[in-house]
Amino acid sequence: MSEFTRISPAQAQVLRQQGAVVVDIRDPQSFAAGHIKGSQHLDNHSLHDFIAKADLDQPLIVSCYHGNSSQSAAAYLVGQGFSTVYSLDGGFELWRATFPQETAQTPDD
């Protein structure tokens, strides 16, 4: 796969159940307030470590607010060697509307 694929929340849910990694590129406060269960927050500070430790062959789903920024991030990750990358259409907002039971909040430290 030389490019990323845009997918719906329903498709993402199936991939998630099959072991795909979900990364959320929104700001830390938005991630803490609500995110896809099991997703990890990814920003400029954690990106290098994430790429260095990642299994580049494991499917990767990129989520943002509404599905726009995730497309640029997905394209970047393909360029970094990830073989199967998806951008979540509608972002976290559509995910939350579709699968409200599959969202979580990060407790304050």
Backbone as CSV, one residue per row, in Angstrom:
resi,resn,N_x,N_y,N_z,CA_x,CA_y,CA_z,C_x,C_y,C_z
1,MET,0.849,-1.181,0.000,0.000,0.000,0.000,0.893,1.242,0.000
2,SER,0.773,2.057,-1.011,1.630,3.227,-1.087,0.900,4.493,-0.650
3,GLU,-0.393,4.383,-0.403,-1.175,5.513,0.063,-2.073,5.053,1.197
4,PHE,-2.639,6.024,1.897,-3.590,5.681,2.951,-4.979,5.539,2.344
5,THR,-5.893,4.961,3.115,-7.276,4.774,2.696,-8.186,5.470,3.698
6,ARG,-9.175,6.191,3.204,-10.173,6.800,4.083,-11.233,5.755,4.410
7,ILE,-11.583,5.651,5.694,-12.568,4.647,6.109,-13.611,5.256,7.045
8,SER,-14.751,4.618,7.089,-15.849,5.046,7.962,-15.618,4.530,9.379
9,PRO,-16.327,5.084,10.356,-16.236,4.546,11.705,-16.562,3.044,11.769
10,ALA,-17.548,2.592,10.997,-17.906,1.160,11.011,-16.729,0.301,10.532
11,GLN,-16.057,0.749,9.466,-14.895,0.009,8.972,-13.765,0.051,10.003
12,ALA,-13.587,1.202,10.638,-12.540,1.341,11.658,-12.813,0.420,12.840
13,GLN,-14.071,0.291,13.221,-14.429,-0.571,14.350,-14.055,-2.027,14.042
14,VAL,-14.307,-2.478,12.826,-13.946,-3.845,12.435,-12.427,-4.018,12.495
15,LEU,-11.696,-3.073,11.943,-10.228,-3.148,11.958,-9.689,-3.108,13.381
16,ARG,-10.297,-2.283,14.217,-9.898,-2.193,15.630,-10.056,-3.550,16.310
17,GLN,-11.163,-4.210,16.035,-11.414,-5.516,16.638,-10.433,-6.565,16.124
18,GLN,-9.818,-6.296,14.969,-8.832,-7.207,14.392,-7.405,-6.834,14.797
19,GLY,-7.267,-5.834,15.663,-5.958,-5.492,16.187,-5.285,-4.265,15.607
20,ALA,-5.992,-3.484,14.807,-5.392,-2.260,14.272,-5.078,-1.291,15.410
21,VAL,-4.011,-0.538,15.260,-3.624,0.489,16.221,-4.338,1.782,15.844
22,VAL,-4.903,2.471,16.852,-5.572,3.745,16.605,-4.751,4.851,17.267
23,VAL,-4.402,5.862,16.478,-3.703,7.026,17.025,-4.573,8.256,16.834
24,ASP,-4.542,9.137,17.827,-5.355,10.346,17.850,-4.396,11.529,17.815
25,ILE,-4.544,12.409,16.817,-3.606,13.508,16.656,-4.171,14.852,17.124
26,ARG,-5.297,14.823,17.819,-5.868,16.074,18.341,-4.999,16.586,19.496
27,ASP,-5.302,17.789,19.976,-4.528,18.352,21.081,-4.749,17.527,22.355
28,PRO,-3.801,17.596,23.294,-3.887,16.768,24.510,-5.167,16.973,25.320
29,GLN,-5.674,18.200,25.383,-6.889,18.463,26.162,-8.099,17.785,25.528
30,SER,-8.194,17.828,24.213,-9.308,17.172,23.527,-9.222,15.660,23.695
31,PHE,-8.010,15.118,23.573,-7.819,13.681,23.768,-8.245,13.278,25.178
32,ALA,-7.830,14.054,26.175,-8.172,13.735,27.568,-9.671,13.798,27.803
33,ALA,-10.354,14.722,27.122,-11.797,14.896,27.312,-12.599,13.764,26.683
34,GLY,-12.036,13.107,25.667,-12.723,11.991,25.034,-11.955,11.491,23.832
35,HIS,-11.845,10.178,23.726,-11.125,9.565,22.606,-11.632,8.142,22.386
36,ILE,-11.234,7.563,21.281,-11.595,6.183,20.980,-10.909,5.271,21.990
37,LYS,-11.671,4.369,22.590,-11.091,3.445,23.572,-9.879,2.742,22.977
38,GLY,-8.785,2.727,23.746,-7.580,2.032,23.332,-6.676,2.823,22.408
39,SER,-7.102,4.026,22.013,-6.245,4.813,21.114,-5.119,5.454,21.909
40,GLN,-4.067,5.810,21.204,-2.973,6.521,21.847,-2.841,7.902,21.246
41,HIS,-2.496,8.842,22.110,-2.321,10.212,21.659,-0.972,10.332,20.968
42,LEU,-0.964,11.004,19.836,0.261,11.171,19.060,0.416,12.646,18.716
43,ASP,1.562,13.213,19.086,1.845,14.605,18.740,3.309,14.716,18.329
44,ASN,3.760,15.917,18.059,5.135,16.107,17.600,6.163,15.592,18.600
45,HIS,5.819,15.600,19.894,6.751,15.147,20.918,6.851,13.624,20.984
46,SER,5.774,12.934,20.711,5.760,11.475,20.832,5.921,10.758,19.498
47,LEU,5.890,11.493,18.403,5.897,10.897,17.069,7.139,10.050,16.799
48,HIS,8.324,10.577,17.081,9.565,9.849,16.785,9.611,8.521,17.542
49,ASP,9.297,8.550,18.836,9.282,7.321,19.641,8.259,6.329,19.118
50,PHE,7.083,6.841,18.766,6.033,5.968,18.259,6.506,5.237,17.007
51,ILE,7.076,5.982,16.062,7.548,5.378,14.811,8.665,4.376,15.087
52,ALA,9.589,4.734,15.980,10.729,3.858,16.283,10.287,2.524,16.892
53,LYS,9.209,2.542,17.672,8.769,1.336,18.393,7.642,0.585,17.683
54,ALA,7.081,1.162,16.647,5.889,0.599,16.010,6.220,-0.601,15.125
55,ASP,5.232,-1.476,15.007,5.267,-2.549,14.016,4.724,-1.931,12.735
56,LEU,5.599,-1.681,11.774,5.201,-0.964,10.561,4.214,-1.743,9.699
57,ASP,4.054,-3.043,9.979,3.115,-3.862,9.203,1.755,-3.993,9.877
58,GLN,1.610,-3.490,11.090,0.320,-3.548,11.776,-0.562,-2.416,11.256
59,PRO,-1.808,-2.704,10.912,-2.703,-1.646,10.412,-2.802,-0.486,11.404
60,LEU,-2.837,0.726,10.882,-2.835,1.941,11.691,-3.981,2.837,11.252
61,ILE,-4.793,3.279,12.217,-5.915,4.180,11.952,-5.595,5.528,12.591
62,VAL,-5.667,6.586,11.817,-5.381,7.930,12.313,-6.698,8.687,12.474
63,SER,-6.882,9.269,13.665,-8.096,10.006,13.983,-7.749,11.437,14.377
64,CYS,-8.607,12.380,13.973,-8.466,13.783,14.379,-9.863,14.271,14.787
65,TYR,-10.133,15.551,14.627,-11.445,16.092,14.993,-12.549,15.661,14.032
66,HIS,-12.352,15.984,12.731,-13.410,15.764,11.747,-12.960,14.972,10.526
67,GLY,-11.740,14.467,10.519,-11.272,13.657,9.398,-10.464,14.396,8.358
68,ASN,-10.065,15.632,8.642,-9.271,16.395,7.686,-7.778,16.286,7.980
69,SER,-7.359,16.681,9.178,-5.939,16.635,9.552,-5.399,15.214,9.526
70,SER,-6.249,14.254,9.800,-5.796,12.862,9.827,-5.313,12.398,8.457
71,GLN,-5.820,13.014,7.398,-5.383,12.620,6.053,-3.917,13.007,5.827
72,SER,-3.527,14.197,6.254,-2.127,14.617,6.126,-1.228,13.741,6.995
73,ALA,-1.683,13.461,8.226,-0.894,12.625,9.130,-0.764,11.207,8.579
74,ALA,-1.843,10.679,8.019,-1.808,9.333,7.438,-0.816,9.278,6.280
75,ALA,-0.834,10.298,5.427,0.104,10.344,4.300,1.547,10.394,4.820
76,TYR,1.780,11.164,5.861,3.115,11.251,6.459,3.561,9.886,6.980
77,LEU,2.669,9.188,7.677,3.021,7.883,8.257,3.279,6.838,7.180
78,VAL,2.564,6.905,6.069,2.864,6.025,4.936,4.298,6.293,4.481
79,GLY,4.662,7.568,4.410,6.005,7.950,4.009,7.080,7.500,4.982
80,GLN,6.680,7.248,6.226,7.624,6.782,7.244,7.760,5.260,7.260
81,GLY,7.041,4.587,6.364,7.217,3.151,6.236,6.068,2.278,6.704
82,PHE,5.009,2.874,7.236,3.857,2.069,7.638,3.194,1.515,6.378
83,SER,2.880,0.232,6.391,2.382,-0.403,5.169,0.874,-0.261,4.976
84,THR,0.098,-0.171,6.057,-1.357,-0.098,5.946,-1.864,1.000,6.873
85,VAL,-2.214,2.141,6.294,-2.635,3.297,7.082,-4.013,3.756,6.611
86,TYR,-4.862,4.076,7.591,-6.220,4.536,7.322,-6.445,5.884,7.992
87,SER,-7.255,6.713,7.360,-7.694,7.976,7.940,-9.181,7.823,8.255
88,LEU,-9.555,8.139,9.487,-10.937,7.981,9.931,-11.797,9.133,9.412
89,ASP,-12.664,8.842,8.453,-13.590,9.852,7.936,-14.502,10.329,9.058
90,GLY,-14.687,11.634,9.148,-15.546,12.196,10.187,-14.849,12.360,11.513
91,GLY,-13.649,11.812,11.649,-12.855,11.958,12.864,-13.546,11.471,14.120
92,PHE,-13.038,11.966,15.247,-13.588,11.555,16.535,-15.042,11.978,16.693
93,GLU,-15.415,13.115,16.098,-16.795,13.589,16.246,-17.796,12.586,15.667
94,LEU,-17.518,12.066,14.479,-18.422,11.072,13.889,-18.309,9.747,14.636
95,TRP,-17.097,9.389,15.076,-16.923,8.160,15.862,-17.795,8.215,17.115
96,ARG,-17.725,9.338,17.844,-18.478,9.474,19.095,-19.980,9.387,18.834
97,ALA,-20.444,9.946,17.719,-21.862,9.875,17.379,-22.268,8.449,16.984
98,THR,-21.346,7.701,16.385,-21.640,6.350,15.897,-21.458,5.296,16.982
99,PHE,-20.386,5.400,17.753,-20.039,4.415,18.791,-19.795,5.095,20.137
100,PRO,-20.817,5.723,20.723,-20.593,6.432,21.994,-20.068,5.520,23.107
101,GLN,-20.413,4.255,23.056,-19.959,3.311,24.079,-18.486,2.938,23.906
102,GLU,-17.908,3.296,22.770,-16.508,2.963,22.475,-15.606,4.192,22.595
103,THR,-15.987,5.107,23.508,-15.146,6.263,23.791,-14.735,6.221,25.258
104,ALA,-13.642,6.897,25.544,-13.121,6.924,26.913,-12.603,8.317,27.209
105,GLN,-12.436,8.602,28.501,-11.825,9.842,28.938,-10.565,9.485,29.710
106,THR,-9.594,10.376,29.646,-8.375,10.196,30.431,-8.568,10.920,31.750
107,PRO,-8.411,10.199,32.859,-8.566,10.877,34.152,-7.458,11.900,34.357
108,ASP,-7.796,12.970,35.065,-6.778,13.987,35.391,-5.742,13.389,36.321
109,ASP,-4.495,13.756,36.111,-3.413,13.253,36.986,-3.366,14.071,38.246
